[in-house]
Amino acid sequence: MDLSIVRRRLEERERHLSPYAARSFQSRGREQPDEPSPMRTEFQRDRDRILHCKAFRRLKHKTQVFIAPVGDHFVTRLTHTLEVAQIARTIARALNLNEDLAEAIALGHDLGHPPFGHAGEQALAELLPEGFRHAEQSLRVVDKLERLNLTWEVRDGVLNSSKVREDILAEGYGTPATLEGQIVKLSDAVAYINHDVADAIRAGLLAEEELPKEVTATLGGSHSRRIDTLVCDVVAHSWAASGEAPAPPPQGPEELRIGMSPRVLAAANVLREFMFTRVYLWEGRREEAERAQHAVKALFRHYVERPQDIQSDFVIASDPAWRRAADYVAGMTDGFALAAAKRLPAAKQGWGSGPH
């Protein structure tokens, strides 16, 4: 039996998506041509390749905000990634866009995040000759280290998934070329500003009633209500992307953007800034972040000086020592990095009993 009938049926369904959706059979392709799968579209293959790669599995031991927390219910990079994928699929489905593409980008967007969250990222950024951004490292993971040979659309969405602090909708480090990629970029913010609130409450840093009144009045007074409000607002505000609006977008389809209404966006930005002030950059967490950065820097310098100590196939042997050290350290889970740092005399001096 010729099972390619399955893929062709799936591709036929894509023809009924919004005229602004990305279609797998119209992909710009892969750097290395692959034989088509008989039963999966190109974007479905990308999703599966990411799910089965080693970097994806390691996300379960990389925490989101709190470093090496005690407790089973704090968000990890893996649970965050799954939440982003769920939100992105919900929005893509509602707007009649390509769910498979949105899911693949979401699952890959944080593969390059180093241990200890943004503290680890900042430490590597200060050390590397070309700086360090986890979105660029995520692309390096899928392209060079795991060699997944993904489609152009997924790679573009992964690379352009990072945001800047000023505004959730700011272009920041780049805008994804597909609407599905834009959905993931926004879904990332929807996920983290909400689950980070829950983690901060769980850690005793916040109480629900401390959230800004304009946030709770606009977005809601609970975790589920805030997510529901944000997702519904994104769909309503971005309805032109569905292809079912009463009239085509006046600015032309190439100018379509996934966004939020001004009122909801303002409340989301207030919540995000509140989290930066009270949690992400809170003075009480500075010591924890500094110790984490000290450990990352000590590990990086050690492996630059002694690359023979790198026991991993997650590096490229022909790369310079600094690049191999960066890839190795960035790929570490929090626990592995903690254990490795405590074995280094240079790290012990500033690490003490370690973060908790």
Contacts in CASP RR format, 6 or more apart in sequence:
PFRMAT RR
TARGET T0000
AUTHOR 0000-0000-0000
METHOD contacts of the structure
MODEL  1
MDLSIVRRRLEERERHLSPYAARSFQSRGREQPDEPSPMRTEFQRDRDRI
LHCKAFRRLKHKTQVFIAPVGDHFVTRLTHTLEVAQIARTIARALNLNED
LAEAIALGHDLGHPPFGHAGEQALAELLPEGFRHAEQSLRVVDKLERLNL
TWEVRDGVLNSSKVREDILAEGYGTPATLEGQIVKLSDAVAYINHDVADA
IRAGLLAEEELPKEVTATLGGSHSRRIDTLVCDVVAHSWAASGEAPAPPP
QGPEELRIGMSPRVLAAANVLREFMFTRVYLWEGRREEAERAQHAVKALF
RHYVERPQDIQSDFVIASDPAWRRAADYVAGMTDGFALAAAKRLPAAKQG
WGSGPH
2 38 0 8 1.000
3 38 0 8 1.000
3 39 0 8 1.000
4 36 0 8 1.000
4 38 0 8 1.000
4 39 0 8 1.000
6 38 0 8 1.000
6 39 0 8 1.000
7 36 0 8 1.000
7 37 0 8 1.000
7 38 0 8 1.000
7 39 0 8 1.000
7 40 0 8 1.000
7 41 0 8 1.000
10 40 0 8 1.000
10 41 0 8 1.000
10 44 0 8 1.000
11 23 0 8 1.000
11 24 0 8 1.000
11 25 0 8 1.000
11 41 0 8 1.000
14 21 0 8 1.000
14 23 0 8 1.000
14 24 0 8 1.000
14 25 0 8 1.000
14 41 0 8 1.000
14 98 0 8 1.000
15 23 0 8 1.000
17 23 0 8 1.000
17 96 0 8 1.000
17 97 0 8 1.000
17 98 0 8 1.000
18 95 0 8 1.000
18 96 0 8 1.000
18 97 0 8 1.000
18 241 0 8 1.000
18 242 0 8 1.000
18 243 0 8 1.000
18 244 0 8 1.000
19 243 0 8 1.000
19 253 0 8 1.000
20 97 0 8 1.000
20 179 0 8 1.000
20 241 0 8 1.000
20 243 0 8 1.000
20 253 0 8 1.000
20 256 0 8 1.000
21 96 0 8 1.000
21 97 0 8 1.000
21 98 0 8 1.000
21 179 0 8 1.000
21 180 0 8 1.000
22 43 0 8 1.000
22 97 0 8 1.000
22 98 0 8 1.000
22 101 0 8 1.000
22 153 0 8 1.000
22 178 0 8 1.000
22 179 0 8 1.000
22 180 0 8 1.000
23 98 0 8 1.000
24 41 0 8 1.000
24 42 0 8 1.000
24 43 0 8 1.000
24 44 0 8 1.000
24 98 0 8 1.000
24 100 0 8 1.000
24 101 0 8 1.000
24 151 0 8 1.000
25 41 0 8 1.000
25 42 0 8 1.000
27 42 0 8 1.000
27 43 0 8 1.000
27 151 0 8 1.000
27 152 0 8 1.000
27 153 0 8 1.000
28 151 0 8 1.000
28 152 0 8 1.000
28 153 0 8 1.000
29 42 0 8 1.000
29 151 0 8 1.000
29 152 0 8 1.000
30 42 0 8 1.000
30 149 0 8 1.000
30 150 0 8 1.000
30 151 0 8 1.000
30 152 0 8 1.000
31 143 0 8 1.000
31 149 0 8 1.000
32 149 0 8 1.000
34 45 0 8 1.000
34 149 0 8 1.000
36 42 0 8 1.000
37 44 0 8 1.000
37 45 0 8 1.000
40 48 0 8 1.000
41 100 0 8 1.000
42 151 0 8 1.000
43 98 0 8 1.000
43 100 0 8 1.000
43 101 0 8 1.000
43 104 0 8 1.000
43 151 0 8 1.000
43 153 0 8 1.000
43 154 0 8 1.000
44 100 0 8 1.000
44 104 0 8 1.000
46 104 0 8 1.000
46 148 0 8 1.000
46 150 0 8 1.000
46 151 0 8 1.000
46 154 0 8 1.000
47 100 0 8 1.000
47 103 0 8 1.000
47 104 0 8 1.000
47 107 0 8 1.000
49 148 0 8 1.000
49 149 0 8 1.000
49 150 0 8 1.000
50 56 0 8 1.000
50 104 0 8 1.000
50 107 0 8 1.000
50 108 0 8 1.000
50 111 0 8 1.000
50 142 0 8 1.000
50 148 0 8 1.000
50 150 0 8 1.000
51 107 0 8 1.000
53 111 0 8 1.000
53 141 0 8 1.000
53 142 0 8 1.000
53 146 0 8 1.000
53 148 0 8 1.000
54 146 0 8 1.000
54 314 0 8 1.000
55 111 0 8 1.000
55 112 0 8 1.000
55 141 0 8 1.000
55 145 0 8 1.000
55 146 0 8 1.000
55 314 0 8 1.000
55 331 0 8 1.000
56 78 0 8 1.000
56 81 0 8 1.000
56 107 0 8 1.000
56 108 0 8 1.000
56 111 0 8 1.000
58 331 0 8 1.000
58 333 0 8 1.000
59 76 0 8 1.000
59 77 0 8 1.000
59 78 0 8 1.000
59 81 0 8 1.000
59 110 0 8 1.000
59 111 0 8 1.000
59 113 0 8 1.000
60 76 0 8 1.000
60 77 0 8 1.000
60 78 0 8 1.000
60 79 0 8 1.000
61 76 0 8 1.000
61 333 0 8 1.000
61 334 0 8 1.000
61 335 0 8 1.000
61 336 0 8 1.000
62 76 0 8 1.000
62 77 0 8 1.000
62 78 0 8 1.000
62 113 0 8 1.000
62 115 0 8 1.000
62 117 0 8 1.000
62 333 0 8 1.000
62 334 0 8 1.000
63 69 0 8 1.000
63 74 0 8 1.000
63 75 0 8 1.000
63 76 0 8 1.000
63 77 0 8 1.000
63 116 0 8 1.000
63 117 0 8 1.000
63 334 0 8 1.000
64 74 0 8 1.000
64 75 0 8 1.000
64 76 0 8 1.000
64 77 0 8 1.000
64 80 0 8 1.000
64 117 0 8 1.000
64 192 0 8 1.000
64 195 0 8 1.000
64 196 0 8 1.000
64 199 0 8 1.000
65 75 0 8 1.000
65 117 0 8 1.000
65 196 0 8 1.000
65 199 0 8 1.000
65 200 0 8 1.000
65 279 0 8 1.000
65 280 0 8 1.000
66 74 0 8 1.000
66 199 0 8 1.000
66 203 0 8 1.000
67 116 0 8 1.000
67 117 0 8 1.000
67 119 0 8 1.000
67 288 0 8 1.000
67 289 0 8 1.000
67 292 0 8 1.000
67 334 0 8 1.000
67 355 0 8 1.000
67 356 0 8 1.000
68 334 0 8 1.000
68 335 0 8 1.000
68 338 0 8 1.000
68 354 0 8 1.000
68 355 0 8 1.000
68 356 0 8 1.000
69 199 0 8 1.000
69 203 0 8 1.000
69 356 0 8 1.000
70 356 0 8 1.000
73 202 0 8 1.000
74 199 0 8 1.000
74 202 0 8 1.000
74 203 0 8 1.000
75 195 0 8 1.000
75 196 0 8 1.000
75 198 0 8 1.000
75 199 0 8 1.000
77 110 0 8 1.000
77 113 0 8 1.000
79 195 0 8 1.000
80 110 0 8 1.000
80 191 0 8 1.000
80 192 0 8 1.000
80 195 0 8 1.000
81 106 0 8 1.000
81 107 0 8 1.000
81 108 0 8 1.000
81 109 0 8 1.000
81 110 0 8 1.000
83 191 0 8 1.000
83 195 0 8 1.000
84 106 0 8 1.000
84 109 0 8 1.000
84 184 0 8 1.000
84 187 0 8 1.000
84 188 0 8 1.000
84 191 0 8 1.000
85 102 0 8 1.000
85 103 0 8 1.000
85 106 0 8 1.000
85 107 0 8 1.000
87 187 0 8 1.000
87 190 0 8 1.000
87 191 0 8 1.000
87 227 0 8 1.000
87 231 0 8 1.000
88 102 0 8 1.000
88 103 0 8 1.000
88 105 0 8 1.000
88 106 0 8 1.000
88 180 0 8 1.000
88 183 0 8 1.000
88 184 0 8 1.000
88 187 0 8 1.000
89 99 0 8 1.000
89 102 0 8 1.000
89 103 0 8 1.000
89 106 0 8 1.000
90 231 0 8 1.000
91 97 0 8 1.000
91 102 0 8 1.000
91 183 0 8 1.000
91 186 0 8 1.000
91 187 0 8 1.000
91 231 0 8 1.000
91 234 0 8 1.000
91 235 0 8 1.000
91 238 0 8 1.000
91 258 0 8 1.000
92 98 0 8 1.000
92 99 0 8 1.000
92 101 0 8 1.000
92 102 0 8 1.000
92 180 0 8 1.000
92 183 0 8 1.000
93 99 0 8 1.000
94 235 0 8 1.000
94 242 0 8 1.000
95 179 0 8 1.000
95 183 0 8 1.000
95 235 0 8 1.000
95 238 0 8 1.000
95 239 0 8 1.000
95 241 0 8 1.000
95 242 0 8 1.000
96 242 0 8 1.000
96 243 0 8 1.000
96 244 0 8 1.000
97 179 0 8 1.000
97 180 0 8 1.000
97 183 0 8 1.000
97 241 0 8 1.000
97 242 0 8 1.000
98 178 0 8 1.000
98 180 0 8 1.000
101 153 0 8 1.000
101 154 0 8 1.000
101 178 0 8 1.000
101 180 0 8 1.000
101 181 0 8 1.000
102 180 0 8 1.000
102 181 0 8 1.000
102 183 0 8 1.000
102 184 0 8 1.000
102 187 0 8 1.000
104 150 0 8 1.000
104 154 0 8 1.000
105 153 0 8 1.000
105 154 0 8 1.000
105 157 0 8 1.000
105 158 0 8 1.000
105 161 0 8 1.000
105 176 0 8 1.000
105 180 0 8 1.000
105 181 0 8 1.000
105 184 0 8 1.000
106 184 0 8 1.000
106 187 0 8 1.000
106 188 0 8 1.000
108 138 0 8 1.000
108 142 0 8 1.000
108 154 0 8 1.000
108 158 0 8 1.000
109 135 0 8 1.000
109 138 0 8 1.000
109 157 0 8 1.000
109 158 0 8 1.000
109 161 0 8 1.000
109 184 0 8 1.000
109 188 0 8 1.000
110 134 0 8 1.000
110 138 0 8 1.000
111 137 0 8 1.000
111 138 0 8 1.000
111 141 0 8 1.000
111 142 0 8 1.000
111 146 0 8 1.000
111 158 0 8 1.000
112 134 0 8 1.000
112 137 0 8 1.000
112 138 0 8 1.000
112 140 0 8 1.000
112 141 0 8 1.000
112 330 0 8 1.000
112 331 0 8 1.000
113 121 0 8 1.000
113 134 0 8 1.000
113 137 0 8 1.000
113 138 0 8 1.000
113 330 0 8 1.000
114 120 0 8 1.000
114 121 0 8 1.000
114 123 0 8 1.000
114 124 0 8 1.000
114 132 0 8 1.000
114 134 0 8 1.000
114 137 0 8 1.000
114 296 0 8 1.000
114 329 0 8 1.000
114 330 0 8 1.000
114 331 0 8 1.000
114 332 0 8 1.000
115 292 0 8 1.000
115 296 0 8 1.000
115 329 0 8 1.000
115 331 0 8 1.000
115 332 0 8 1.000
115 333 0 8 1.000
115 334 0 8 1.000
115 335 0 8 1.000
115 336 0 8 1.000
115 337 0 8 1.000
116 123 0 8 1.000
116 289 0 8 1.000
116 292 0 8 1.000
116 293 0 8 1.000
116 295 0 8 1.000
116 296 0 8 1.000
116 334 0 8 1.000
116 337 0 8 1.000
116 355 0 8 1.000
117 292 0 8 1.000
118 280 0 8 1.000
119 288 0 8 1.000
119 289 0 8 1.000
119 290 0 8 1.000
119 292 0 8 1.000
119 293 0 8 1.000
119 296 0 8 1.000
120 292 0 8 1.000
120 293 0 8 1.000
120 296 0 8 1.000
121 132 0 8 1.000
121 133 0 8 1.000
121 134 0 8 1.000
122 293 0 8 1.000
123 292 0 8 1.000
123 293 0 8 1.000
123 294 0 8 1.000
123 296 0 8 1.000
123 297 0 8 1.000
123 300 0 8 1.000
124 131 0 8 1.000
124 132 0 8 1.000
124 296 0 8 1.000
124 300 0 8 1.000
124 326 0 8 1.000
124 329 0 8 1.000
124 330 0 8 1.000
125 131 0 8 1.000
125 132 0 8 1.000
125 133 0 8 1.000
126 297 0 8 1.000
127 297 0 8 1.000
127 300 0 8 1.000
127 301 0 8 1.000
127 326 0 8 1.000
128 322 0 8 1.000
128 326 0 8 1.000
129 322 0 8 1.000
132 326 0 8 1.000
132 330 0 8 1.000
133 162 0 8 1.000
133 173 0 8 1.000
134 162 0 8 1.000
134 330 0 8 1.000
135 158 0 8 1.000
135 159 0 8 1.000
135 160 0 8 1.000
135 161 0 8 1.000
135 162 0 8 1.000
135 173 0 8 1.000
136 159 0 8 1.000
137 330 0 8 1.000
138 158 0 8 1.000
138 159 0 8 1.000
138 161 0 8 1.000
139 155 0 8 1.000
139 158 0 8 1.000
139 159 0 8 1.000
140 327 0 8 1.000
142 148 0 8 1.000
142 150 0 8 1.000
142 154 0 8 1.000
142 155 0 8 1.000
142 158 0 8 1.000
143 150 0 8 1.000
143 155 0 8 1.000
144 316 0 8 1.000
145 314 0 8 1.000
145 315 0 8 1.000
145 316 0 8 1.000
145 327 0 8 1.000
153 177 0 8 1.000
153 178 0 8 1.000
153 180 0 8 1.000
156 176 0 8 1.000
156 177 0 8 1.000
156 178 0 8 1.000
156 181 0 8 1.000
157 176 0 8 1.000
157 177 0 8 1.000
157 178 0 8 1.000
157 180 0 8 1.000
157 181 0 8 1.000
157 184 0 8 1.000
157 185 0 8 1.000
160 173 0 8 1.000
160 174 0 8 1.000
160 175 0 8 1.000
160 176 0 8 1.000
160 177 0 8 1.000
160 181 0 8 1.000
160 185 0 8 1.000
161 176 0 8 1.000
161 181 0 8 1.000
161 184 0 8 1.000
161 185 0 8 1.000
161 188 0 8 1.000
162 172 0 8 1.000
162 173 0 8 1.000
162 174 0 8 1.000
163 170 0 8 1.000
163 172 0 8 1.000
163 173 0 8 1.000
163 185 0 8 1.000
163 188 0 8 1.000
163 189 0 8 1.000
164 170 0 8 1.000
164 172 0 8 1.000
164 173 0 8 1.000
165 272 0 8 1.000
165 273 0 8 1.000
165 276 0 8 1.000
167 265 0 8 1.000
167 269 0 8 1.000
168 186 0 8 1.000
168 189 0 8 1.000
168 260 0 8 1.000
168 265 0 8 1.000
168 268 0 8 1.000
168 269 0 8 1.000
168 272 0 8 1.000
169 186 0 8 1.000
169 259 0 8 1.000
169 260 0 8 1.000
169 265 0 8 1.000
175 182 0 8 1.000
175 185 0 8 1.000
175 257 0 8 1.000
176 182 0 8 1.000
176 184 0 8 1.000
176 185 0 8 1.000
179 241 0 8 1.000
179 256 0 8 1.000
179 258 0 8 1.000
182 257 0 8 1.000
182 258 0 8 1.000
182 259 0 8 1.000
183 234 0 8 1.000
183 258 0 8 1.000
186 234 0 8 1.000
186 258 0 8 1.000
186 259 0 8 1.000
186 260 0 8 1.000
189 268 0 8 1.000
189 272 0 8 1.000
190 227 0 8 1.000
190 230 0 8 1.000
190 231 0 8 1.000
190 234 0 8 1.000
190 268 0 8 1.000
191 227 0 8 1.000
193 268 0 8 1.000
193 271 0 8 1.000
193 272 0 8 1.000
193 275 0 8 1.000
194 223 0 8 1.000
194 226 0 8 1.000
194 227 0 8 1.000
194 230 0 8 1.000
195 223 0 8 1.000
196 275 0 8 1.000
196 279 0 8 1.000
196 280 0 8 1.000
197 206 0 8 1.000
197 211 0 8 1.000
197 223 0 8 1.000
197 226 0 8 1.000
197 271 0 8 1.000
197 275 0 8 1.000
198 223 0 8 1.000
200 206 0 8 1.000
200 275 0 8 1.000
200 278 0 8 1.000
200 279 0 8 1.000
201 207 0 8 1.000
201 208 0 8 1.000
205 278 0 8 1.000
205 279 0 8 1.000
205 282 0 8 1.000
206 278 0 8 1.000
206 279 0 8 1.000
208 221 0 8 1.000
208 222 0 8 1.000
210 278 0 8 1.000
211 221 0 8 1.000
211 271 0 8 1.000
211 274 0 8 1.000
212 270 0 8 1.000
212 271 0 8 1.000
212 274 0 8 1.000
214 266 0 8 1.000
214 267 0 8 1.000
214 270 0 8 1.000
215 226 0 8 1.000
215 267 0 8 1.000
215 270 0 8 1.000
215 271 0 8 1.000
215 274 0 8 1.000
217 267 0 8 1.000
218 229 0 8 1.000
218 263 0 8 1.000
218 264 0 8 1.000
218 266 0 8 1.000
218 267 0 8 1.000
219 225 0 8 1.000
219 226 0 8 1.000
219 229 0 8 1.000
219 230 0 8 1.000
219 264 0 8 1.000
219 267 0 8 1.000
219 268 0 8 1.000
219 271 0 8 1.000
220 226 0 8 1.000
220 229 0 8 1.000
226 271 0 8 1.000
229 264 0 8 1.000
230 260 0 8 1.000
230 264 0 8 1.000
230 268 0 8 1.000
233 260 0 8 1.000
233 261 0 8 1.000
233 264 0 8 1.000
234 258 0 8 1.000
234 259 0 8 1.000
234 260 0 8 1.000
236 261 0 8 1.000
237 259 0 8 1.000
237 260 0 8 1.000
237 261 0 8 1.000
237 264 0 8 1.000
238 256 0 8 1.000
238 257 0 8 1.000
238 258 0 8 1.000
238 259 0 8 1.000
239 245 0 8 1.000
240 248 0 8 1.000
240 249 0 8 1.000
240 256 0 8 1.000
241 256 0 8 1.000
241 258 0 8 1.000
249 255 0 8 1.000
249 256 0 8 1.000
259 265 0 8 1.000
260 268 0 8 1.000
279 285 0 8 1.000
288 355 0 8 1.000
291 350 0 8 1.000
291 351 0 8 1.000
291 352 0 8 1.000
291 354 0 8 1.000
291 355 0 8 1.000
292 355 0 8 1.000
294 347 0 8 1.000
294 350 0 8 1.000
294 351 0 8 1.000
295 337 0 8 1.000
295 338 0 8 1.000
295 341 0 8 1.000
295 347 0 8 1.000
295 351 0 8 1.000
296 329 0 8 1.000
296 337 0 8 1.000
296 341 0 8 1.000
298 341 0 8 1.000
298 344 0 8 1.000
298 346 0 8 1.000
298 347 0 8 1.000
299 325 0 8 1.000
299 329 0 8 1.000
299 332 0 8 1.000
299 337 0 8 1.000
299 340 0 8 1.000
299 341 0 8 1.000
299 344 0 8 1.000
299 347 0 8 1.000
300 325 0 8 1.000
300 326 0 8 1.000
300 329 0 8 1.000
301 325 0 8 1.000
301 346 0 8 1.000
302 309 0 8 1.000
302 325 0 8 1.000
302 344 0 8 1.000
302 346 0 8 1.000
303 309 0 8 1.000
303 310 0 8 1.000
303 321 0 8 1.000
303 324 0 8 1.000
303 325 0 8 1.000
303 328 0 8 1.000
303 329 0 8 1.000
304 321 0 8 1.000
304 322 0 8 1.000
304 325 0 8 1.000
305 321 0 8 1.000
307 321 0 8 1.000
307 324 0 8 1.000
307 325 0 8 1.000
310 324 0 8 1.000
310 325 0 8 1.000
310 328 0 8 1.000
312 328 0 8 1.000
314 327 0 8 1.000
314 328 0 8 1.000
314 331 0 8 1.000
315 323 0 8 1.000
315 324 0 8 1.000
315 327 0 8 1.000
315 328 0 8 1.000
316 323 0 8 1.000
316 324 0 8 1.000
316 327 0 8 1.000
317 324 0 8 1.000
319 327 0 8 1.000
329 337 0 8 1.000
332 340 0 8 1.000
338 354 0 8 1.000
341 347 0 8 1.000
341 348 0 8 1.000
341 351 0 8 1.000
342 348 0 8 1.000
342 351 0 8 1.000
342 354 0 8 1.000
END
